[in-house]
């Protein structure tokens, strides 16, 4: 990069966006060592170039993985992601569970029906009812958050928020 200040702000930007390559020091590919355009700190560029080396330059997976500081497993995951989702698939993803695994639609329907029958019910009592009916425990705060999300989503659907 042209100057150190610009490069520092790029590093900060990459970090904030979840695309900073924490293994930049392990990238040994000649392009990344010789040309400023190739930035070993840019995780998306590194992964793309690793796959490109195998698919276009006829490198072995072992050569590419070693040269770019990744395992062979990571190479295959990256290759599959690019094939299925394109380059955009290499971007950062939300961590953690993608959907409720306990408070499913059936359970939330049960919770809402229980509340409509007795509007004095609160989360601690609802956890007891869920355990009696479905046989597992749910934290009261999980119920509160799920109800808040449903209200918020309903307001959006109604065009009020």
Buried (B, 14 or more C-beta within 10 A) or exposed (E): EEEEEEBEEBBEEBEEEEBBBEBBEBBEBEBBEEEEEBBBBBBBBBBBBBBEBBEEEEBEBEBBBBBBBBEEEBBBEBBEBBEEEEEEEBEEEEEEEEEBEBBEEEBBEBBEEBBEEEEEBEBEBBBEBBEEEBEEEBEBEBBEBBBEEBEEEEEEEEEEE
